[in-house]
């Protein structure tokens, strides 16, 4: 794994949620952490499990990542870290966010769950931040059924992570910290070794599927396909589309039509984390603070994408999206 990612210090964990929780423990993060409301709920749950208050900041509507322009306004004396997400594997503004973290003395932890195989300016995206956490869940481009990894910058930090993920044990009789059982098991690891043998082929196949989607969907009125980030080699772990106001059906209507046709698209991410009962009372969760995140969450659909998605099945998915709009338009005119 270290060789493939081009990094020296990798700690394997049972899953990415444990990875996030352990990363926060490793850097002794307290107080408030600035993060995004537009992610899988585990991002924020990891903060809650460490008794840290999430401070939600709106996203950039083009990248769907934490908006670097809004971070500084959210910093308070209680802020100790920033935890952005490379959403769908698209890079955050890593250099700007790093400068903000350095200026204010904040730790920077990336939820890099979606980024395996993603390269930004010809190096793995996990090179950025104090720590980066990868997910190897079954839905990811590289998976060990469940699993994950924490990428750290130095041997001392990796050693603390390795203590914490193994109950705090340094040896049979020495416990260094109140750790957790967060180890990746041997079966997961063995499966991961097999996956590594095929991952480059898998990424090439995913790219072909993604390119076919982009070409086929490009002329459908009301459907927007987000543009890939510059200087980035994508992994095509997800294929998000946005259902705009000019599309004749609502996002939810199109989603249900796909589901009724046996196409299991996802409204990913919907609802926003900030709308969930345990977080919506936070001052930063107020909808007025997060207009772009809400707008994207209300419009997003991620279409099925996997290496063996056949051209025929993919064409059927595109046809459903195309015909749903056309049929609705005809009925409205009639």
BALOBA-1460 file (C-alpha; in Angstrom, 3 decimals):
// residues 334
<rec num="1" residu="x" x="0.000" y="0.000" z="0.000"/>
<rec num="2" residu="x" x="2.782" y="2.440" z="0.876"/>
<rec num="3" residu="x" x="4.526" y="1.697" z="-2.396"/>
<rec num="4" residu="x" x="1.373" y="2.102" z="-4.463"/>
<rec num="5" residu="x" x="0.408" y="5.411" z="-2.846"/>
<rec num="6" residu="x" x="3.953" y="6.730" z="-2.850"/>
<rec num="7" residu="x" x="3.925" y="7.472" z="0.884"/>
<rec num="8" residu="x" x="6.050" y="6.143" z="3.713"/>
<rec num="9" residu="x" x="3.699" y="5.947" z="6.672"/>
<rec num="10" residu="x" x="0.425" y="4.006" z="6.308"/>
<rec num="11" residu="x" x="-1.618" y="2.505" z="9.144"/>
<rec num="12" residu="x" x="-4.330" y="0.023" z="8.147"/>
<rec num="13" residu="x" x="-7.590" y="0.135" z="10.107"/>
<rec num="14" residu="x" x="-10.829" y="-1.809" z="10.337"/>
<rec num="15" residu="x" x="-12.825" y="0.910" z="8.560"/>
<rec num="16" residu="x" x="-12.574" y="4.591" z="7.680"/>
<rec num="17" residu="x" x="-14.861" y="5.680" z="10.529"/>
<rec num="18" residu="x" x="-12.458" y="4.156" z="13.047"/>
<rec num="19" residu="x" x="-9.725" y="5.848" z="11.015"/>
<rec num="20" residu="x" x="-11.309" y="9.279" z="11.433"/>
<rec num="21" residu="x" x="-11.936" y="8.765" z="15.150"/>
<rec num="22" residu="x" x="-8.372" y="7.559" z="15.662"/>
<rec num="23" residu="x" x="-6.901" y="10.402" z="13.603"/>
<rec num="24" residu="x" x="-8.620" y="12.968" z="15.828"/>
<rec num="25" residu="x" x="-7.355" y="11.144" z="18.915"/>
<rec num="26" residu="x" x="-3.851" y="10.951" z="17.488"/>
<rec num="27" residu="x" x="-3.580" y="14.715" z="17.036"/>
<rec num="28" residu="x" x="-5.388" y="15.351" z="20.353"/>
<rec num="29" residu="x" x="-8.027" y="17.497" z="18.669"/>
<rec num="30" residu="x" x="-10.508" y="19.260" z="20.983"/>
<rec num="31" residu="x" x="-12.931" y="22.173" z="20.905"/>
<rec num="32" residu="x" x="-14.253" y="23.012" z="17.443"/>
<rec num="33" residu="x" x="-13.395" y="21.633" z="14.018"/>
<rec num="34" residu="x" x="-14.395" y="23.284" z="10.761"/>
<rec num="35" residu="x" x="-15.901" y="20.798" z="8.335"/>
<rec num="36" residu="x" x="-18.403" y="20.344" z="5.523"/>
<rec num="37" residu="x" x="-22.105" y="19.537" z="5.820"/>
<rec num="38" residu="x" x="-21.936" y="17.824" z="2.417"/>
<rec num="39" residu="x" x="-20.494" y="14.390" z="3.154"/>
<rec num="40" residu="x" x="-21.353" y="10.970" z="4.496"/>
<rec num="41" residu="x" x="-22.469" y="11.292" z="8.094"/>
<rec num="42" residu="x" x="-19.416" y="9.400" z="9.456"/>
<rec num="43" residu="x" x="-17.312" y="12.512" z="8.845"/>
<rec num="44" residu="x" x="-19.212" y="14.436" z="11.497"/>
<rec num="45" residu="x" x="-19.967" y="11.449" z="13.717"/>
<rec num="46" residu="x" x="-16.221" y="10.983" z="14.203"/>
<rec num="47" residu="x" x="-16.087" y="14.489" z="15.676"/>
<rec num="48" residu="x" x="-19.077" y="13.835" z="17.939"/>
<rec num="49" residu="x" x="-17.517" y="10.601" z="19.247"/>
<rec num="50" residu="x" x="-14.512" y="12.672" z="20.312"/>
<rec num="51" residu="x" x="-16.703" y="15.323" z="21.986"/>
<rec num="52" residu="x" x="-15.691" y="17.866" z="19.353"/>
<rec num="53" residu="x" x="-18.168" y="20.416" z="18.029"/>
<rec num="54" residu="x" x="-18.458" y="20.455" z="14.248"/>
<rec num="55" residu="x" x="-18.588" y="23.894" z="12.684"/>
<rec num="56" residu="x" x="-20.211" y="23.640" z="9.268"/>
<rec num="57" residu="x" x="-19.003" y="25.828" z="6.424"/>
<rec num="58" residu="x" x="-20.694" y="26.035" z="3.038"/>
<rec num="59" residu="x" x="-19.333" y="24.355" z="-0.067"/>
<rec num="60" residu="x" x="-18.138" y="25.655" z="-3.413"/>
<rec num="61" residu="x" x="-21.000" y="24.806" z="-5.809"/>
<rec num="62" residu="x" x="-18.569" y="23.970" z="-8.619"/>
<rec num="63" residu="x" x="-16.330" y="21.522" z="-6.720"/>
<rec num="64" residu="x" x="-18.820" y="20.527" z="-3.965"/>
<rec num="65" residu="x" x="-15.892" y="20.752" z="-1.538"/>
<rec num="66" residu="x" x="-15.463" y="22.954" z="1.527"/>
<rec num="67" residu="x" x="-15.271" y="26.561" z="0.286"/>
<rec num="68" residu="x" x="-11.818" y="27.880" z="1.179"/>
<rec num="69" residu="x" x="-13.128" y="31.464" z="0.952"/>
<rec num="70" residu="x" x="-15.420" y="30.859" z="3.935"/>
<rec num="71" residu="x" x="-13.085" y="29.043" z="6.317"/>
<rec num="72" residu="x" x="-11.410" y="32.004" z="8.018"/>
<rec num="73" residu="x" x="-14.725" y="33.595" z="9.001"/>
<rec num="74" residu="x" x="-15.620" y="30.401" z="10.897"/>
<rec num="75" residu="x" x="-12.433" y="30.290" z="12.993"/>
<rec num="76" residu="x" x="-12.866" y="31.055" z="16.697"/>
<rec num="77" residu="x" x="-10.548" y="30.756" z="19.724"/>
<rec num="78" residu="x" x="-11.931" y="27.219" z="20.175"/>
<rec num="79" residu="x" x="-11.012" y="26.067" z="16.664"/>
<rec num="80" residu="x" x="-8.249" y="23.455" z="16.651"/>
<rec num="81" residu="x" x="-8.506" y="21.827" z="13.217"/>
<rec num="82" residu="x" x="-10.025" y="21.801" z="9.749"/>
<rec num="83" residu="x" x="-11.471" y="18.550" z="8.368"/>
<rec num="84" residu="x" x="-12.387" y="18.880" z="4.686"/>
<rec num="85" residu="x" x="-13.565" y="16.080" z="2.384"/>
<rec num="86" residu="x" x="-12.269" y="15.459" z="-1.127"/>
<rec num="87" residu="x" x="-15.845" y="14.949" z="-2.338"/>
<rec num="88" residu="x" x="-16.221" y="12.249" z="-5.014"/>
<rec num="89" residu="x" x="-12.417" y="12.230" z="-5.178"/>
<rec num="90" residu="x" x="-12.222" y="15.807" z="-6.492"/>
<rec num="91" residu="x" x="-9.340" y="17.675" z="-4.796"/>
<rec num="92" residu="x" x="-10.039" y="20.411" z="-2.292"/>
<rec num="93" residu="x" x="-8.105" y="23.661" z="-2.656"/>
<rec num="94" residu="x" x="-5.271" y="21.993" z="-0.800"/>
<rec num="95" residu="x" x="-2.708" y="24.784" z="-1.004"/>
<rec num="96" residu="x" x="-5.101" y="27.522" z="0.145"/>
<rec num="97" residu="x" x="-6.483" y="25.417" z="2.969"/>
<rec num="98" residu="x" x="-2.963" y="24.517" z="4.088"/>
<rec num="99" residu="x" x="-2.008" y="28.213" z="4.200"/>
<rec num="100" residu="x" x="-5.057" y="28.968" z="6.352"/>
<rec num="101" residu="x" x="-4.205" y="26.089" z="8.698"/>
<rec num="102" residu="x" x="-0.600" y="27.267" z="8.985"/>
<rec num="103" residu="x" x="-1.590" y="30.900" z="9.558"/>
<rec num="104" residu="x" x="-3.896" y="30.039" z="12.455"/>
<rec num="105" residu="x" x="-1.926" y="27.089" z="13.859"/>
<rec num="106" residu="x" x="-4.633" y="24.557" z="13.057"/>
<rec num="107" residu="x" x="-4.287" y="20.853" z="12.329"/>
<rec num="108" residu="x" x="-5.514" y="19.675" z="8.946"/>
<rec num="109" residu="x" x="-7.142" y="16.248" z="8.609"/>
<rec num="110" residu="x" x="-8.515" y="15.187" z="5.233"/>
<rec num="111" residu="x" x="-11.396" y="12.778" z="4.931"/>
<rec num="112" residu="x" x="-9.922" y="11.218" z="1.787"/>
<rec num="113" residu="x" x="-12.369" y="8.306" z="1.733"/>
<rec num="114" residu="x" x="-13.094" y="8.760" z="-1.984"/>
<rec num="115" residu="x" x="-9.550" y="9.358" z="-3.217"/>
<rec num="116" residu="x" x="-7.805" y="6.014" z="-3.660"/>
<rec num="117" residu="x" x="-5.977" y="6.172" z="-6.988"/>
<rec num="118" residu="x" x="-6.632" y="9.904" z="-7.428"/>
<rec num="119" residu="x" x="-3.569" y="11.910" z="-8.395"/>
<rec num="120" residu="x" x="-3.316" y="15.677" z="-8.160"/>
<rec num="121" residu="x" x="-0.403" y="17.218" z="-10.016"/>
<rec num="122" residu="x" x="0.970" y="13.731" z="-10.566"/>
<rec num="123" residu="x" x="1.080" y="12.632" z="-6.936"/>
<rec num="124" residu="x" x="-1.413" y="10.876" z="-4.709"/>
<rec num="125" residu="x" x="-3.937" y="13.227" z="-3.119"/>
<rec num="126" residu="x" x="-3.237" y="11.671" z="0.287"/>
<rec num="127" residu="x" x="0.034" y="13.626" z="0.457"/>
<rec num="128" residu="x" x="-1.866" y="16.655" z="1.741"/>
<rec num="129" residu="x" x="-2.751" y="17.541" z="5.332"/>
<rec num="130" residu="x" x="-1.357" y="16.321" z="8.656"/>
<rec num="131" residu="x" x="-3.342" y="13.107" z="8.227"/>
<rec num="132" residu="x" x="-5.456" y="11.662" z="5.413"/>
<rec num="133" residu="x" x="-7.972" y="8.857" z="5.894"/>
<rec num="134" residu="x" x="-8.890" y="6.434" z="3.113"/>
<rec num="135" residu="x" x="-11.924" y="4.160" z="2.980"/>
<rec num="136" residu="x" x="-11.757" y="0.614" z="1.649"/>
<rec num="137" residu="x" x="-15.484" y="-0.021" z="2.020"/>
<rec num="138" residu="x" x="-17.114" y="-2.336" z="-0.517"/>
<rec num="139" residu="x" x="-18.479" y="0.662" z="-2.463"/>
<rec num="140" residu="x" x="-15.028" y="2.155" z="-3.072"/>
<rec num="141" residu="x" x="-12.760" y="1.686" z="-6.100"/>
<rec num="142" residu="x" x="-10.282" y="-0.240" z="-3.932"/>
<rec num="143" residu="x" x="-11.929" y="-2.284" z="-1.218"/>
<rec num="144" residu="x" x="-11.276" y="-4.870" z="1.458"/>
<rec num="145" residu="x" x="-15.036" y="-5.365" z="2.053"/>
<rec num="146" residu="x" x="-14.570" y="-3.115" z="5.075"/>
<rec num="147" residu="x" x="-11.345" y="-1.331" z="5.905"/>
<rec num="148" residu="x" x="-9.377" y="1.838" z="5.618"/>
<rec num="149" residu="x" x="-6.035" y="3.507" z="6.181"/>
<rec num="150" residu="x" x="-4.529" y="6.549" z="7.843"/>
<rec num="151" residu="x" x="-1.657" y="8.215" z="6.012"/>
<rec num="152" residu="x" x="0.669" y="10.194" z="8.280"/>
<rec num="153" residu="x" x="3.700" y="12.388" z="7.670"/>
<rec num="154" residu="x" x="6.251" y="10.989" z="10.115"/>
<rec num="155" residu="x" x="7.188" y="7.845" z="12.011"/>
<rec num="156" residu="x" x="6.307" y="9.283" z="15.431"/>
<rec num="157" residu="x" x="2.726" y="10.030" z="14.390"/>
<rec num="158" residu="x" x="2.354" y="6.626" z="12.759"/>
<rec num="159" residu="x" x="3.577" y="4.978" z="15.968"/>
<rec num="160" residu="x" x="0.892" y="6.753" z="18.006"/>
<rec num="161" residu="x" x="-1.764" y="5.697" z="15.486"/>
<rec num="162" residu="x" x="-0.561" y="2.110" z="15.648"/>
<rec num="163" residu="x" x="-0.773" y="2.161" z="19.450"/>
<rec num="164" residu="x" x="-4.268" y="3.669" z="19.433"/>
<rec num="165" residu="x" x="-5.709" y="1.219" z="16.893"/>
<rec num="166" residu="x" x="-4.453" y="-1.751" z="18.967"/>
<rec num="167" residu="x" x="-5.891" y="-0.997" z="22.432"/>
<rec num="168" residu="x" x="-2.850" y="1.195" z="23.185"/>
<rec num="169" residu="x" x="-0.504" y="-1.794" z="23.423"/>
<rec num="170" residu="x" x="3.219" y="-1.191" z="22.898"/>
<rec num="171" residu="x" x="4.002" y="-4.790" z="23.892"/>
<rec num="172" residu="x" x="2.328" y="-7.582" z="25.882"/>
<rec num="173" residu="x" x="2.440" y="-5.710" z="29.177"/>
<rec num="174" residu="x" x="2.732" y="-2.031" z="28.237"/>
<rec num="175" residu="x" x="-0.292" y="0.097" z="27.373"/>
<rec num="176" residu="x" x="0.605" y="3.557" z="26.099"/>
<rec num="177" residu="x" x="-2.846" y="5.112" z="25.578"/>
<rec num="178" residu="x" x="-6.588" y="4.355" z="25.848"/>
<rec num="179" residu="x" x="-6.788" y="2.735" z="22.428"/>
<rec num="180" residu="x" x="-9.483" y="0.895" z="20.535"/>
<rec num="181" residu="x" x="-9.711" y="-2.335" z="18.560"/>
<rec num="182" residu="x" x="-9.295" y="-0.693" z="15.183"/>
<rec num="183" residu="x" x="-6.966" y="-3.129" z="13.428"/>
<rec num="184" residu="x" x="-7.547" y="-4.414" z="9.924"/>
<rec num="185" residu="x" x="-7.911" y="-8.184" z="10.088"/>
<rec num="186" residu="x" x="-5.839" y="-10.657" z="8.097"/>
<rec num="187" residu="x" x="-8.652" y="-11.669" z="5.730"/>
<rec num="188" residu="x" x="-9.254" y="-8.030" z="4.798"/>
<rec num="189" residu="x" x="-5.528" y="-7.540" z="4.260"/>
<rec num="190" residu="x" x="-5.217" y="-10.631" z="2.079"/>
<rec num="191" residu="x" x="-8.134" y="-9.471" z="-0.050"/>
<rec num="192" residu="x" x="-6.504" y="-6.056" z="-0.317"/>
<rec num="193" residu="x" x="-3.284" y="-7.578" z="-1.635"/>
<rec num="194" residu="x" x="-5.288" y="-9.288" z="-4.388"/>
<rec num="195" residu="x" x="-7.083" y="-6.035" z="-5.183"/>
<rec num="196" residu="x" x="-3.781" y="-4.197" z="-5.574"/>
<rec num="197" residu="x" x="-2.787" y="-6.574" z="-8.370"/>
<rec num="198" residu="x" x="-5.771" y="-5.446" z="-10.451"/>
<rec num="199" residu="x" x="-6.388" y="-1.859" z="-9.349"/>
<rec num="200" residu="x" x="-4.769" y="-0.114" z="-12.325"/>
<rec num="201" residu="x" x="-6.916" y="-2.121" z="-14.747"/>
<rec num="202" residu="x" x="-9.988" y="-1.369" z="-12.628"/>
<rec num="203" residu="x" x="-9.241" y="2.351" z="-12.734"/>
<rec num="204" residu="x" x="-8.850" y="2.269" z="-16.523"/>
<rec num="205" residu="x" x="-12.187" y="0.465" z="-16.889"/>
<rec num="206" residu="x" x="-13.897" y="2.968" z="-14.606"/>
<rec num="207" residu="x" x="-12.467" y="5.804" z="-16.667"/>
<rec num="208" residu="x" x="-14.007" y="4.365" z="-19.825"/>
<rec num="209" residu="x" x="-17.405" y="4.089" z="-18.140"/>
<rec num="210" residu="x" x="-17.110" y="7.655" z="-16.865"/>
<rec num="211" residu="x" x="-16.150" y="9.008" z="-20.269"/>
<rec num="212" residu="x" x="-19.115" y="7.231" z="-21.905"/>
<rec num="213" residu="x" x="-21.482" y="8.772" z="-19.347"/>
<rec num="214" residu="x" x="-20.021" y="12.232" z="-19.895"/>
<rec num="215" residu="x" x="-20.447" y="12.002" z="-23.651"/>
<rec num="216" residu="x" x="-23.948" y="10.490" z="-23.536"/>
<rec num="217" residu="x" x="-25.380" y="12.898" z="-20.965"/>
<rec num="218" residu="x" x="-23.811" y="16.080" z="-22.278"/>
<rec num="219" residu="x" x="-26.717" y="17.153" z="-24.487"/>
<rec num="220" residu="x" x="-29.624" y="16.457" z="-22.116"/>
<rec num="221" residu="x" x="-31.243" y="19.753" z="-21.161"/>
<rec num="222" residu="x" x="-31.421" y="20.250" z="-17.409"/>
<rec num="223" residu="x" x="-28.760" y="17.646" z="-16.573"/>
<rec num="224" residu="x" x="-25.375" y="19.010" z="-15.532"/>
<rec num="225" residu="x" x="-22.309" y="16.812" z="-15.330"/>
<rec num="226" residu="x" x="-19.726" y="18.456" z="-13.033"/>
<rec num="227" residu="x" x="-16.432" y="19.128" z="-14.746"/>
<rec num="228" residu="x" x="-13.312" y="17.229" z="-13.645"/>
<rec num="229" residu="x" x="-10.763" y="19.238" z="-11.681"/>
<rec num="230" residu="x" x="-7.693" y="20.521" z="-13.494"/>
<rec num="231" residu="x" x="-4.375" y="18.673" z="-13.044"/>
<rec num="232" residu="x" x="-6.221" y="15.661" z="-11.634"/>
<rec num="233" residu="x" x="-6.229" y="11.992" z="-12.553"/>
<rec num="234" residu="x" x="-9.649" y="10.865" z="-11.376"/>
<rec num="235" residu="x" x="-10.603" y="7.439" z="-10.061"/>
<rec num="236" residu="x" x="-14.252" y="7.598" z="-11.226"/>
<rec num="237" residu="x" x="-15.416" y="6.237" z="-7.910"/>
<rec num="238" residu="x" x="-18.702" y="8.109" z="-8.376"/>
<rec num="239" residu="x" x="-20.557" y="9.680" z="-11.261"/>
<rec num="240" residu="x" x="-22.625" y="12.592" z="-9.923"/>
<rec num="241" residu="x" x="-25.090" y="14.549" z="-12.026"/>
<rec num="242" residu="x" x="-27.160" y="17.589" z="-11.089"/>
<rec num="243" residu="x" x="-30.825" y="17.919" z="-11.988"/>
<rec num="244" residu="x" x="-31.358" y="21.590" z="-12.782"/>
<rec num="245" residu="x" x="-34.519" y="23.683" z="-12.844"/>
<rec num="246" residu="x" x="-34.807" y="23.372" z="-16.615"/>
<rec num="247" residu="x" x="-35.180" y="19.589" z="-16.387"/>
<rec num="248" residu="x" x="-38.884" y="18.738" z="-16.658"/>
<rec num="249" residu="x" x="-38.913" y="16.524" z="-13.567"/>
<rec num="250" residu="x" x="-37.712" y="17.036" z="-10.037"/>
<rec num="251" residu="x" x="-34.617" y="15.295" z="-8.816"/>
<rec num="252" residu="x" x="-36.700" y="13.014" z="-6.614"/>
<rec num="253" residu="x" x="-39.011" y="12.094" z="-9.479"/>
<rec num="254" residu="x" x="-36.053" y="11.108" z="-11.658"/>
<rec num="255" residu="x" x="-34.511" y="9.204" z="-8.757"/>
<rec num="256" residu="x" x="-37.737" y="7.236" z="-8.255"/>
<rec num="257" residu="x" x="-38.077" y="6.544" z="-11.965"/>
<rec num="258" residu="x" x="-34.570" y="5.088" z="-12.000"/>
<rec num="259" residu="x" x="-35.332" y="2.979" z="-8.922"/>
<rec num="260" residu="x" x="-38.597" y="1.731" z="-10.423"/>
<rec num="261" residu="x" x="-36.602" y="0.636" z="-13.472"/>
<rec num="262" residu="x" x="-34.171" y="-1.354" z="-11.335"/>
<rec num="263" residu="x" x="-31.403" y="1.265" z="-11.484"/>
<rec num="264" residu="x" x="-30.101" y="1.925" z="-8.001"/>
<rec num="265" residu="x" x="-28.883" y="5.491" z="-8.198"/>
<rec num="266" residu="x" x="-28.186" y="7.385" z="-4.967"/>
<rec num="267" residu="x" x="-28.978" y="10.878" z="-3.745"/>
<rec num="268" residu="x" x="-25.458" y="11.121" z="-2.402"/>
<rec num="269" residu="x" x="-25.293" y="13.298" z="-0.264"/>
<rec num="270" residu="x" x="-28.867" y="13.898" z="0.833"/>
<rec num="271" residu="x" x="-29.953" y="15.041" z="3.320"/>
<rec num="272" residu="x" x="-27.173" y="17.310" z="4.522"/>
<rec num="273" residu="x" x="-25.464" y="16.260" z="7.741"/>
<rec num="274" residu="x" x="-26.430" y="19.657" z="9.151"/>
<rec num="275" residu="x" x="-30.122" y="18.743" z="8.700"/>
<rec num="276" residu="x" x="-29.878" y="15.628" z="10.855"/>
<rec num="277" residu="x" x="-31.475" y="15.799" z="14.310"/>
<rec num="278" residu="x" x="-28.253" y="15.522" z="16.299"/>
<rec num="279" residu="x" x="-26.611" y="18.437" z="14.450"/>
<rec num="280" residu="x" x="-29.320" y="20.776" z="13.192"/>
<rec num="281" residu="x" x="-29.411" y="22.706" z="16.487"/>
<rec num="282" residu="x" x="-25.826" y="23.900" z="16.043"/>
<rec num="283" residu="x" x="-25.519" y="27.591" z="15.108"/>
<rec num="284" residu="x" x="-23.405" y="26.695" z="12.054"/>
<rec num="285" residu="x" x="-26.119" y="24.294" z="10.823"/>
<rec num="286" residu="x" x="-28.607" y="27.059" z="10.086"/>
<rec num="287" residu="x" x="-29.798" y="26.662" z="6.468"/>
<rec num="288" residu="x" x="-29.096" y="30.343" z="5.783"/>
<rec num="289" residu="x" x="-25.398" y="29.647" z="6.377"/>
<rec num="290" residu="x" x="-25.287" y="26.772" z="3.872"/>
<rec num="291" residu="x" x="-27.205" y="27.788" z="0.735"/>
<rec num="292" residu="x" x="-24.910" y="26.105" z="-1.792"/>
<rec num="293" residu="x" x="-24.717" y="22.854" z="0.147"/>
<rec num="294" residu="x" x="-28.523" y="22.743" z="0.316"/>
<rec num="295" residu="x" x="-28.897" y="23.529" z="-3.392"/>
<rec num="296" residu="x" x="-26.479" y="20.762" z="-4.408"/>
<rec num="297" residu="x" x="-27.987" y="18.269" z="-1.964"/>
<rec num="298" residu="x" x="-31.437" y="18.912" z="-3.435"/>
<rec num="299" residu="x" x="-30.226" y="18.327" z="-7.014"/>
<rec num="300" residu="x" x="-27.666" y="15.522" z="-6.803"/>
<rec num="301" residu="x" x="-27.934" y="11.994" z="-8.153"/>
<rec num="302" residu="x" x="-25.006" y="9.598" z="-8.400"/>
<rec num="303" residu="x" x="-25.487" y="7.144" z="-11.250"/>
<rec num="304" residu="x" x="-24.251" y="3.537" z="-11.004"/>
<rec num="305" residu="x" x="-20.597" y="3.162" z="-11.972"/>
<rec num="306" residu="x" x="-18.410" y="0.083" z="-11.701"/>
<rec num="307" residu="x" x="-15.729" y="-1.539" z="-13.883"/>
<rec num="308" residu="x" x="-17.951" y="-4.172" z="-15.455"/>
<rec num="309" residu="x" x="-20.913" y="-1.917" z="-16.217"/>
<rec num="310" residu="x" x="-21.759" y="-3.009" z="-19.756"/>
<rec num="311" residu="x" x="-22.321" y="-0.577" z="-22.596"/>
<rec num="312" residu="x" x="-25.873" y="-1.927" z="-22.926"/>
<rec num="313" residu="x" x="-26.754" y="-1.363" z="-19.278"/>
<rec num="314" residu="x" x="-25.129" y="2.036" z="-19.302"/>
<rec num="315" residu="x" x="-27.089" y="3.020" z="-22.411"/>
<rec num="316" residu="x" x="-30.309" y="1.914" z="-20.659"/>
<rec num="317" residu="x" x="-29.498" y="4.164" z="-17.689"/>
<rec num="318" residu="x" x="-28.865" y="7.130" z="-19.974"/>
<rec num="319" residu="x" x="-32.065" y="6.408" z="-21.907"/>
<rec num="320" residu="x" x="-34.107" y="6.500" z="-18.708"/>
<rec num="321" residu="x" x="-32.663" y="9.915" z="-17.844"/>
<rec num="322" residu="x" x="-33.270" y="11.188" z="-21.389"/>
<rec num="323" residu="x" x="-36.755" y="9.720" z="-21.859"/>
<rec num="324" residu="x" x="-37.993" y="10.764" z="-18.430"/>
<rec num="325" residu="x" x="-37.514" y="14.380" z="-19.375"/>
<rec num="326" residu="x" x="-38.853" y="14.027" z="-22.895"/>
<rec num="327" residu="x" x="-42.019" y="12.138" z="-21.883"/>
<rec num="328" residu="x" x="-42.775" y="14.628" z="-19.152"/>
<rec num="329" residu="x" x="-42.249" y="17.512" z="-21.552"/>
<rec num="330" residu="x" x="-44.635" y="16.027" z="-24.119"/>
<rec num="331" residu="x" x="-47.331" y="15.499" z="-21.519"/>
<rec num="332" residu="x" x="-46.938" y="19.038" z="-20.224"/>
<rec num="333" residu="x" x="-47.284" y="20.485" z="-23.732"/>
<rec num="334" residu="x" x="-50.294" y="18.296" z="-24.508"/>
